[in-house]
């Protein structure tokens, strides 16, 4: 499966909960195998770059078709580390 075929597919756990959409994949360049998939919650926040992201191991996937089906329900998703916020708070009104 190609990268662009996997990106934006909806990810669903075994209980039918929609976790989000595949945003990115992490792969091993030497073995050319996918290691992890990154899922974003989508929607308006995703368009602004503010949505939560989860990293799931590729071996947690049961099947890939029109949607990505996981092997089990994800109770506590693993989130990506948040970026450090800049300490400079610019006040655009004072410019």
VOGU-3710 file (C-alpha; in Angstrom, 3 decimals, decimal comma):
1> xxxxxxxxxx> 0,000/0,000/0,000  1,282/3,447/-0,910  1,597/6,324/1,539  -1,079/8,418/-0,175  -3,508/5,466/-0,057  -3,181/5,187/3,731  -3,226/8,884/4,660  -6,674/10,293/5,532  -8,249/6,860/6,075  -10,533/6,759/9,094
11> xxxxxxxxxx> -9,212/4,687/12,031  -11,738/2,619/14,004  -11,176/0,417/17,072  -12,930/-2,932/17,733  -15,757/-1,209/19,619  -16,581/0,952/16,596  -15,124/4,135/18,059  -13,720/6,472/15,424  -10,300/7,610/16,635  -9,505/9,967/13,776
21> xxxxxxxxxx> -7,726/9,798/10,448  -4,243/8,645/9,498  -2,136/11,779/9,304  1,344/10,338/8,830  3,347/7,122/8,970  6,736/6,274/10,434  8,726/3,691/8,542  12,114/1,999/8,675  14,160/3,061/5,658  16,301/-0,081/5,668
31> xxxxxxxxxx> 13,566/-2,713/5,934  10,953/-0,492/4,202  8,386/-1,504/6,827  5,873/0,759/8,530  6,574/1,074/12,281  3,904/3,486/13,554  0,931/5,439/12,283  0,039/8,934/13,442  -3,653/9,683/13,879  -5,205/13,129/14,152
41> xxxxxxxxxx> -8,674/13,897/15,419  -9,407/15,849/12,234  -11,888/18,639/11,774  -11,357/22,359/12,090  -8,651/22,041/14,739  -6,612/19,804/12,428  -6,766/22,408/9,667  -5,295/24,929/12,112  -2,657/22,480/13,375  -4,220/22,335/16,852
51> xxxxxxxxxx> -5,701/18,828/16,941  -4,507/16,032/19,203  -2,315/13,420/17,594  -1,856/9,802/18,629  0,923/7,394/17,709  -0,106/3,767/17,327  2,179/0,837/16,492  1,540/-0,589/13,029  1,103/-4,085/14,490  -2,052/-2,857/16,284
61> xxxxxxxxxx> -3,827/-2,783/12,885  -6,170/-5,692/12,128  -6,972/-4,743/8,533  -6,861/-1,898/6,045  -9,637/-1,362/3,538  -11,848/1,681/3,125  -11,075/2,255/6,809  -8,285/1,166/9,160  -9,553/-1,347/11,716  -7,578/-1,860/14,927
71> xxxxxxxxxx> -7,198/-5,164/16,777  -8,500/-3,821/20,085  -10,169/-0,842/21,715  -7,760/1,929/22,567  -8,539/3,009/26,128  -5,673/5,403/26,714  -4,263/6,728/23,454  -0,619/7,620/23,279  -0,285/11,281/22,340  2,645/12,893/20,654
81> xxxxxxxxxx> 4,760/15,142/22,846  3,533/18,713/22,700  5,781/21,313/21,157  7,414/23,729/23,537  5,685/27,061/23,360  7,756/30,081/22,573  8,474/32,315/25,539  8,084/35,459/23,449  4,438/36,475/23,550  3,963/39,015/20,806
91> xxxxx> 1,199/41,520/21,205  0,077/42,270/17,678  -2,085/45,152/18,847  0,936/47,109/20,001  2,731/46,955/16,656
//
